[in-house]
Amino acid sequence: MEDHGFYINGGWTKASGRKRFETTNPATGEVLATFPAGTKEDVDAAVTAAATAFSKWRDTPAPKRGLIMLEAARIMRRRKEEIAAVVTKEMGKVIAEGRGDVQEGIDFLEFMAGEGRRLYGETTTSELPDKFCMTVRQPLGPVGLITPWNFPVAIPMWKSVAALLCGCTVVFKPATLTPLCGAKICEVYEEAGLPPGVFNMVTGFGGVVGDGIIEHPGIRGVSFTGGVETGREVYQKAARRLIKVGLELGGKNAVILMEDADLDLAMDGIVFGAFGTAGQRCTATSRLIVHKDIFEDVLGRITERAEALRLGNPIDPKTDVGPVASPDQEKKVIEYIGIGKKEGAKLLAGGEKLRGGAYDKGFFIKPTVFEAKRTHRIAMEEIFGPVLSVIKVNDFEDAIGVSNGVKYGLSSSIYTNDINRAFKAIQRIEAGITYVNAPTIGAEVHLPFGGVKDTGFTREAGSAAVDEFTYEKAVYIDYSGRLQRAQLDTEKLTK
């Protein structure tokens, strides 16, 4: 078992004598490591290091910052199997998805390295002669990153790579369920040559470390991914300080399945979208909206596919679905299954915790399928587990209404062979992401990622990622050699 400290100013602190917490394997119960529970004093030390390092990092040319990101990508690629195994052991996603989590970090490092030669501003004309106008991007300053446990490498990389490339310094709080993955990120950045103080990590609990980051006067922006209610609190606390805040929150994502769809293709995508990562993705397929003409056929198909999935230790490549991430997560999912039953939703598959043998040490829930009504809570609220609600609709218009009839708007999908329907769905579905003939999961790093409504308003990844960590400065260069007064001098110019 490993004992870790904080990563501050380019080194690991011993943090001796402090209260510590354990990170465990959700499949086996094995304790993997211990970490210190940070205090606001620890946050202050990290912010001080980030603030001290900021001016030199800001003044490092962006292409050179990009080269460090590229080196980090090379290191992460070399260490991919090692880090993927940590993801799987600490978070519980199957090893193929653990590799995918790390690969997403590699992909974004490589993509953002190129942004170091862009970071585009714009030029425009002036209303006055002999005057030049342009905009440039400036980094916010030291920023705080608060990340979830479900993508313990990819999401911290999305945030940190964009922030670092833009010239910000970072104070990072990983989820308390996955700090060991955060430690691996620190190691990669250190090996890549990131200067001391540019990237810092403080572990601990949200009410202390998270709030300490948001409320610290040295922090100029915060990026948060997590639940809606916590996101509101983050937004309110950041607003009181008038600092920039990015929020990527929940989802209740739907696949619309029309009567003309390729059902074999659709089943592959729906099963992957609903039960991959044990349903613990903000983009997971939580609702399946099915045209009435194929409803009974689809119920049979999806039930059969869900029951055929193999649960087990996620490090085994033969395993299809691993455990949920924690006892709290298990409790929440089981409670929602109970709510579904109480509301009268028809349980078609799963619906229970697996017990006996090796399963007793982990948090395994069978892939669960309900035939539900559109107004059932299990069809309206985010569960974040392997639970799929199948809903019957009359036609395309009805399907769009059901898809939009929740408070979230992250990812969406439609399976159809009608090009007109596909484009109408793209136009009318209220979501930040829409897939056609593909599941609700699978975002690529060079496109923006984010949602609408209660999902939040941030766009991470893609070239839009730089917007979260920069502000635009307008620049005016007057080479006329005399005082020119905008607006006031325009009448004189026309005479």
C-alpha positions as CSV (number, residue, x, y, z in Angstrom):
1,M,0.0,0.0,0.0
2,E,1.3,3.4,-0.9
3,D,1.2,6.5,1.4
4,H,1.1,9.8,-0.5
5,G,1.4,13.4,0.4
6,F,0.4,16.5,-1.5
7,Y,2.1,17.6,-4.7
8,I,3.1,21.3,-4.1
9,N,5.8,23.4,-5.8
10,G,7.3,20.5,-7.8
11,G,7.6,18.0,-4.9
12,W,5.7,15.6,-2.7
13,T,5.1,16.8,0.9
14,K,5.3,14.3,3.7
15,A,2.1,15.5,5.4
16,S,3.0,13.5,8.5
17,G,0.7,13.5,11.4
18,R,-2.3,14.5,9.4
19,K,-5.7,12.8,9.1
20,R,-5.6,10.5,6.2
21,F,-8.2,8.7,4.0
22,E,-8.0,5.5,2.0
23,T,-8.6,4.8,-1.7
24,T,-9.8,1.3,-2.3
25,N,-10.6,-1.1,-5.2
26,P,-14.4,-1.1,-5.6
27,A,-14.3,-4.7,-7.0
28,T,-12.2,-6.3,-4.3
29,G,-12.2,-4.0,-1.3
30,E,-8.4,-3.9,-1.4
31,V,-6.8,-0.7,0.0
32,L,-4.6,0.8,-2.7
33,A,-3.2,3.9,-1.0
34,T,-3.7,6.5,1.7
35,F,-3.7,10.3,1.2
36,P,-3.8,13.2,3.6
37,A,-7.1,15.1,4.1
38,G,-6.1,18.6,3.2
39,T,-6.8,21.8,5.1
40,K,-7.3,25.4,4.0
41,E,-3.7,26.0,5.1
42,D,-2.6,23.3,2.6
43,V,-4.7,25.0,-0.1
44,D,-3.0,28.2,0.7
45,A,0.4,26.7,0.3
46,A,-0.6,25.3,-3.1
47,V,-2.1,28.6,-4.2
48,T,1.0,30.5,-3.0
49,A,3.1,28.1,-5.1
50,A,0.9,28.6,-8.1
51,A,0.8,32.4,-7.7
52,T,4.6,32.5,-7.4
53,A,5.1,30.4,-10.6
54,F,2.5,32.2,-12.6
55,S,4.4,35.2,-14.1
56,K,7.3,33.1,-15.4
57,W,4.9,30.5,-16.8
58,R,2.7,33.1,-18.4
59,D,5.8,34.6,-20.1
60,T,6.9,31.3,-21.4
61,P,6.0,31.3,-25.1
62,A,2.9,29.3,-25.8
63,P,4.6,27.1,-28.4
64,K,7.1,26.1,-25.7
65,R,4.3,25.3,-23.3
66,G,2.9,23.2,-26.0
67,L,6.1,21.2,-26.3
68,I,5.9,20.3,-22.6
69,M,2.3,19.0,-23.3
70,L,3.7,17.0,-26.2
71,E,6.3,15.5,-24.0
72,A,3.7,14.6,-21.4
73,A,1.8,12.8,-24.1
74,R,4.8,10.7,-25.0
75,I,5.3,9.8,-21.3
76,M,1.7,9.0,-20.8
77,R,1.7,6.8,-24.0
78,R,4.7,4.9,-22.6
79,R,3.1,4.4,-19.3
80,K,-0.4,3.8,-20.7
81,E,-0.8,0.2,-19.4
82,E,0.5,1.0,-16.0
83,I,-1.9,4.1,-15.6
84,A,-4.8,2.2,-17.1
85,A,-4.5,-0.5,-14.5
86,V,-4.6,2.1,-11.8
87,V,-7.8,3.6,-13.3
88,T,-9.4,0.2,-13.4
89,K,-8.3,-0.8,-9.9
90,E,-9.2,2.5,-8.3
91,M,-12.4,3.5,-10.2
92,G,-13.7,0.1,-11.3
93,K,-14.2,0.5,-15.1
94,V,-13.2,-2.5,-17.2
95,I,-9.6,-2.5,-18.4
96,A,-10.5,-1.6,-22.0
97,E,-12.2,1.5,-20.7
98,G,-9.3,2.2,-18.4
99,R,-7.1,2.3,-21.4
100,G,-9.6,4.5,-23.1
101,D,-9.6,6.9,-20.2
102,V,-5.8,7.3,-20.5
103,Q,-5.9,7.5,-24.2
104,E,-8.3,10.4,-24.0
105,G,-5.7,12.2,-21.9
106,I,-3.0,11.4,-24.5
107,D,-5.2,12.6,-27.4
108,F,-5.9,15.9,-25.7
109,L,-2.3,16.5,-24.8
110,E,-1.4,16.1,-28.5
111,F,-4.3,18.2,-29.7
112,M,-3.6,21.1,-27.3
113,A,0.1,21.0,-28.0
114,G,-0.8,22.4,-31.4
115,E,-2.9,25.1,-29.9
116,G,0.3,26.6,-28.5
117,R,0.9,27.8,-32.1
118,R,-2.5,29.3,-32.4
119,L,-4.3,30.8,-29.4
120,Y,-5.8,33.1,-32.0
121,G,-7.0,36.6,-31.4
122,E,-8.5,38.7,-34.2
123,T,-7.7,41.9,-36.1
124,T,-10.2,44.5,-37.2
125,T,-10.4,47.9,-38.8
126,S,-10.5,51.1,-36.8
127,E,-12.9,54.0,-37.3
128,L,-9.9,56.3,-37.3
129,P,-7.0,56.6,-39.7
130,D,-3.5,55.4,-38.8
131,K,-4.8,53.2,-36.0
132,F,-4.6,49.4,-35.7
133,C,-7.0,47.2,-33.6
134,M,-6.6,43.6,-32.4
135,T,-7.4,41.2,-29.6
136,V,-5.0,38.9,-27.8
137,R,-5.7,36.1,-25.3
138,Q,-4.4,36.4,-21.7
139,P,-4.4,33.7,-19.1
140,L,-6.7,34.1,-16.1
141,G,-3.9,33.4,-13.6
142,P,-3.9,30.6,-11.0
143,V,-7.0,28.4,-11.4
144,G,-8.6,25.7,-9.4
145,L,-9.7,22.4,-10.9
146,I,-12.2,20.2,-9.1
147,T,-12.8,16.9,-10.8
148,P,-15.0,13.7,-10.5
149,W,-14.1,10.1,-10.0
150,N,-15.7,8.6,-13.1
151,F,-13.0,9.7,-15.6
152,P,-10.1,10.1,-13.2
153,V,-7.5,10.7,-15.8
154,A,-9.4,12.1,-18.9
155,I,-11.3,14.9,-17.1
156,P,-8.3,16.2,-15.1
157,M,-6.3,16.2,-18.3
158,W,-9.1,18.0,-20.3
159,K,-9.0,20.8,-17.7
160,S,-5.3,20.9,-16.8
161,V,-3.9,20.7,-20.3
162,A,-6.1,23.6,-21.5
163,A,-5.3,25.7,-18.4
164,L,-1.5,25.0,-18.6
165,L,-1.3,25.6,-22.4
166,C,-3.1,29.0,-21.9
167,G,-0.5,30.1,-19.4
168,C,-2.4,29.5,-16.2
169,T,-1.0,27.7,-13.1
170,V,-3.1,25.1,-11.4
171,V,-4.3,23.9,-8.0
172,F,-6.0,20.5,-8.6
173,K,-8.3,18.6,-6.3
174,P,-9.0,15.1,-7.5
175,A,-12.1,13.2,-6.3
176,T,-11.5,11.4,-2.9
177,L,-12.4,8.1,-4.6
178,T,-9.5,8.4,-7.2
179,P,-6.6,10.4,-5.8
180,L,-4.1,7.7,-6.9
181,C,-5.0,8.5,-10.6
182,G,-4.3,12.2,-9.7
183,A,-0.9,11.2,-8.4
184,K,-0.1,9.6,-11.7
185,I,-0.9,12.8,-13.5
186,C,1.5,14.7,-11.2
187,E,4.2,12.2,-12.0
188,V,3.7,12.6,-15.8
189,Y,3.8,16.4,-15.6
190,E,6.9,16.4,-13.4
191,E,8.7,14.0,-15.8
192,A,7.7,16.2,-18.8
193,G,9.5,19.1,-17.3
194,L,6.7,21.3,-15.9
195,P,8.4,23.9,-13.7
196,P,7.8,23.8,-9.9
197,G,4.6,25.4,-8.8
198,V,2.9,25.4,-12.1
199,F,0.8,22.3,-11.3
200,N,-0.1,21.4,-7.7
201,M,-2.4,18.8,-6.1
202,V,-4.1,18.9,-2.8
203,T,-6.2,15.9,-1.8
204,G,-9.2,15.9,0.6
205,F,-12.8,16.7,0.9
206,G,-15.0,19.1,-1.0
207,G,-16.2,21.1,2.0
208,V,-12.6,21.9,3.0
209,V,-10.3,21.6,0.0
210,G,-12.9,22.4,-2.7
211,D,-14.3,25.4,-0.8
212,G,-10.8,26.5,0.1
213,I,-9.8,26.6,-3.5
214,I,-13.0,28.5,-4.7
215,E,-12.8,31.0,-1.8
216,H,-9.0,31.7,-1.9
217,P,-8.3,35.2,-3.1
218,G,-5.4,34.0,-5.2
219,I,-7.6,31.9,-7.4
220,R,-8.8,33.6,-10.6
221,G,-11.0,30.9,-12.1
222,V,-12.5,27.5,-11.1
223,S,-13.5,24.6,-13.3
224,F,-15.8,22.0,-11.8
225,T,-17.3,18.7,-13.0
226,G,-19.8,17.0,-10.8
227,G,-23.4,17.0,-9.6
228,V,-25.9,19.8,-10.3
229,E,-26.5,20.8,-6.6
230,T,-22.8,21.0,-5.9
231,G,-22.3,22.8,-9.2
232,R,-24.8,25.5,-8.0
233,E,-22.9,25.9,-4.8
234,V,-19.6,26.3,-6.7
235,Y,-21.3,28.8,-9.0
236,Q,-22.6,30.9,-6.2
237,K,-19.4,30.9,-4.2
238,A,-17.4,31.8,-7.3
239,A,-19.9,34.6,-8.2
240,R,-19.4,36.2,-4.8
241,R,-15.7,36.6,-5.7
242,L,-16.5,37.6,-9.3
243,I,-14.2,35.0,-10.8
244,K,-14.7,32.9,-13.9
245,V,-16.3,29.5,-13.4
246,G,-16.8,26.5,-15.7
247,L,-19.4,23.9,-14.9
248,E,-20.0,20.5,-16.5
249,L,-22.8,18.8,-14.6
250,G,-25.3,16.1,-15.0
251,G,-27.1,14.3,-17.8
252,K,-30.2,12.2,-18.5
253,N,-29.3,11.3,-22.0
254,A,-31.7,9.7,-24.5
255,V,-31.4,7.5,-27.6
256,I,-34.4,8.0,-29.9
257,L,-35.0,4.7,-31.8
258,M,-37.2,5.1,-34.8
259,E,-39.1,2.4,-36.6
260,D,-36.8,2.5,-39.7
261,A,-33.6,2.1,-37.6
262,D,-31.0,-0.7,-38.0
263,L,-31.9,-2.5,-34.8
264,D,-28.8,-4.7,-34.7
265,L,-26.6,-1.6,-34.9
266,A,-28.8,0.2,-32.4
267,M,-28.6,-2.6,-29.8
268,D,-24.8,-2.6,-30.0
269,G,-24.8,1.1,-29.3
270,I,-27.5,1.2,-26.6
271,V,-25.9,-1.6,-24.6
272,F,-22.5,0.1,-24.8
273,G,-24.0,3.5,-23.9
274,A,-26.2,2.3,-21.1
275,F,-23.9,-0.2,-19.3
276,G,-20.3,0.9,-20.3
277,T,-18.5,2.1,-17.1
278,A,-21.5,0.6,-15.3
279,G,-23.6,3.6,-16.4
280,Q,-21.3,6.0,-14.5
281,R,-20.8,8.5,-17.3
282,C,-22.4,11.9,-17.6
283,T,-23.1,11.0,-21.2
284,A,-24.4,7.5,-20.4
285,T,-27.6,6.3,-22.2
286,S,-30.1,6.5,-19.4
287,R,-33.3,6.6,-21.5
288,L,-34.3,4.6,-24.6
289,I,-37.2,6.3,-26.5
290,V,-38.7,3.8,-28.9
291,H,-41.3,4.1,-31.6
292,K,-44.5,2.2,-30.8
293,D,-44.2,0.0,-34.0
294,I,-41.0,-1.7,-32.8
295,F,-41.4,-1.3,-29.0
296,E,-42.1,-5.0,-28.1
297,D,-39.3,-6.2,-30.4
298,V,-36.9,-3.8,-28.8
299,L,-37.9,-4.7,-25.2
300,G,-37.1,-8.3,-26.0
301,R,-33.8,-7.5,-27.6
302,I,-32.5,-5.1,-25.0
303,T,-33.5,-7.4,-22.1
304,E,-31.7,-10.4,-23.7
305,R,-28.5,-8.3,-24.3
306,A,-28.5,-6.9,-20.8
307,E,-28.8,-10.3,-19.2
308,A,-26.0,-11.7,-21.3
309,L,-23.4,-9.1,-20.0
310,R,-20.7,-10.6,-17.9
311,L,-20.0,-8.9,-14.5
312,G,-16.7,-9.4,-12.7
313,N,-13.4,-8.0,-11.7
314,P,-12.8,-5.2,-14.3
315,I,-9.1,-6.1,-14.6
316,D,-10.1,-9.3,-16.4
317,P,-10.4,-8.5,-20.1
318,K,-13.4,-10.9,-20.4
319,T,-15.5,-8.8,-18.0
320,D,-18.1,-6.6,-19.7
321,V,-19.3,-4.6,-16.7
322,G,-17.4,-3.8,-13.5
323,P,-18.7,-2.5,-10.1
324,V,-20.1,0.9,-9.3
325,A,-17.5,3.0,-7.7
326,S,-18.4,3.1,-4.0
327,P,-20.8,2.0,-1.3
328,D,-22.6,5.4,-1.6
329,Q,-23.0,5.0,-5.3
330,E,-24.3,1.4,-4.8
331,K,-26.8,2.6,-2.3
332,K,-28.0,5.4,-4.5
333,V,-28.5,3.1,-7.5
334,I,-30.3,0.4,-5.5
335,E,-32.6,3.2,-4.0
336,Y,-33.5,4.3,-7.5
337,I,-34.3,0.8,-8.6
338,G,-36.7,0.6,-5.6
339,I,-38.3,3.9,-6.6
340,G,-38.8,2.5,-10.1
341,K,-40.6,-0.6,-8.8
342,K,-42.7,1.5,-6.4
343,E,-43.8,3.8,-9.2
344,G,-45.0,0.9,-11.2
345,A,-42.2,0.7,-13.8
346,K,-41.9,-2.9,-15.1
347,L,-38.5,-4.5,-14.3
348,L,-37.3,-6.5,-17.3
349,A,-33.7,-7.3,-16.3
350,G,-31.3,-7.0,-13.4
351,G,-32.5,-4.8,-10.5
352,E,-30.4,-6.2,-7.8
353,K,-26.9,-6.3,-6.2
354,L,-24.8,-9.4,-7.0
355,R,-23.9,-11.4,-3.9
356,G,-21.8,-14.4,-3.1
357,G,-18.2,-15.3,-3.5
358,A,-16.0,-12.5,-4.9
359,Y,-19.0,-10.3,-5.5
360,D,-19.5,-9.8,-1.7
361,K,-16.3,-7.7,-1.6
362,G,-17.4,-5.3,-4.4
363,F,-20.2,-3.1,-5.4
364,F,-21.7,-5.1,-8.3
365,I,-25.2,-4.3,-9.6
366,K,-26.8,-6.2,-12.5
367,P,-27.4,-4.3,-15.7
368,T,-31.0,-3.1,-15.1
369,V,-33.8,-2.5,-17.7
370,F,-37.2,-1.0,-16.9
371,E,-40.2,-0.4,-19.1
372,A,-41.0,3.0,-17.8
373,K,-43.4,5.9,-18.3
374,R,-42.0,9.2,-19.4
375,T,-43.0,10.8,-16.1
376,H,-41.4,8.2,-13.8
377,R,-38.6,9.5,-11.7
378,I,-36.2,6.9,-13.0
379,A,-36.9,8.4,-16.5
380,M,-36.4,12.0,-15.3
381,E,-33.6,12.0,-12.7
382,E,-29.9,11.2,-13.1
383,I,-29.1,7.8,-11.5
384,F,-25.5,7.4,-12.6
385,G,-25.6,3.6,-12.6
386,P,-26.4,0.7,-14.9
387,V,-30.1,1.4,-15.2
388,L,-31.9,2.0,-18.5
389,S,-35.5,3.2,-18.8
390,V,-37.3,2.2,-22.1
391,I,-40.1,4.6,-23.0
392,K,-42.8,4.1,-25.8
393,V,-43.6,7.0,-28.1
394,N,-46.1,7.5,-30.9
395,D,-44.0,9.2,-33.5
396,F,-41.0,11.4,-34.2
397,E,-42.6,14.6,-32.7
398,D,-43.5,12.7,-29.5
399,A,-40.0,11.4,-29.3
400,I,-38.4,14.8,-29.5
401,G,-40.8,16.0,-26.8
402,V,-39.8,13.2,-24.5
403,S,-36.1,13.7,-25.2
404,N,-36.4,17.4,-24.3
405,G,-38.7,16.8,-21.3
406,V,-35.9,16.7,-18.7
407,K,-33.9,19.4,-17.0
408,Y,-30.6,18.2,-18.4
409,G,-29.2,18.6,-21.9
410,L,-25.8,17.0,-22.4
411,S,-25.8,14.2,-24.9
412,S,-28.4,12.7,-27.3
413,S,-28.8,10.3,-30.1
414,I,-31.2,9.2,-32.8
415,Y,-31.1,6.0,-34.8
416,T,-32.9,6.4,-38.1
417,N,-32.3,5.9,-41.8
418,D,-34.3,8.9,-42.7
419,I,-31.9,11.8,-43.4
420,N,-34.7,14.4,-43.0
421,R,-35.5,13.1,-39.5
422,A,-31.8,13.1,-38.6
423,F,-31.3,16.7,-39.5
424,K,-34.6,17.7,-37.7
425,A,-33.3,15.9,-34.6
426,I,-30.0,17.7,-34.8
427,Q,-31.9,21.0,-35.0
428,R,-34.5,20.4,-32.3
429,I,-33.0,18.2,-29.6
430,E,-31.9,20.4,-26.6
431,A,-28.4,19.1,-26.0
432,G,-24.8,20.0,-26.4
433,I,-24.0,16.8,-28.3
434,T,-26.1,14.9,-30.8
435,Y,-25.1,11.6,-32.4
436,V,-26.8,10.0,-35.4
437,N,-26.8,6.2,-35.6
438,A,-24.3,6.1,-32.7
439,P,-24.6,5.9,-28.9
440,T,-24.6,8.9,-26.5
441,I,-21.0,8.2,-25.5
442,G,-17.8,8.6,-27.5
443,A,-17.0,12.3,-27.6
444,E,-13.8,13.2,-29.5
445,V,-11.3,15.6,-28.0
446,H,-11.1,18.0,-30.9
447,L,-14.8,18.9,-30.7
448,P,-16.3,21.0,-27.9
449,F,-17.9,19.1,-25.0
450,G,-20.7,20.4,-22.8
451,G,-24.4,20.9,-22.5
452,V,-27.4,23.2,-21.9
453,K,-30.0,23.6,-19.2
454,D,-29.0,22.1,-15.8
455,T,-26.0,20.4,-17.5
456,G,-24.2,23.7,-17.4
457,F,-22.8,26.0,-20.0
458,T,-19.1,25.3,-20.3
459,R,-17.4,23.9,-23.4
460,E,-14.4,21.8,-22.7
461,A,-12.1,20.1,-25.2
462,G,-11.7,21.2,-28.8
463,S,-10.4,24.7,-29.6
464,A,-13.2,26.0,-27.3
465,A,-11.2,24.8,-24.4
466,V,-9.0,27.9,-24.3
467,D,-12.1,30.1,-23.7
468,E,-12.5,28.7,-20.2
469,F,-9.0,29.7,-19.1
470,T,-8.3,33.0,-20.9
471,Y,-9.8,36.4,-21.3
472,E,-9.7,38.6,-24.4
473,K,-7.8,41.9,-24.3
474,A,-8.6,44.6,-26.8
475,V,-5.5,46.4,-28.1
476,Y,-5.4,49.7,-29.9
477,I,-2.2,51.0,-31.6
478,D,-2.3,54.6,-32.8
479,Y,0.5,55.5,-35.2
480,S,-1.0,58.9,-36.4
481,G,1.3,61.0,-34.2
482,R,-1.5,63.1,-32.9
483,L,-4.4,62.8,-30.4
484,Q,-7.4,61.1,-32.1
485,R,-10.7,60.9,-30.2
486,A,-12.9,57.9,-31.2
487,Q,-16.5,58.8,-32.0
488,L,-15.7,62.5,-31.5
489,D,-13.4,62.7,-34.6
490,T,-15.6,60.8,-37.0
491,E,-17.6,63.9,-38.1
492,K,-14.5,65.9,-38.9
493,L,-13.3,63.0,-41.1
494,T,-16.3,63.3,-43.3
495,K,-16.0,67.0,-44.0
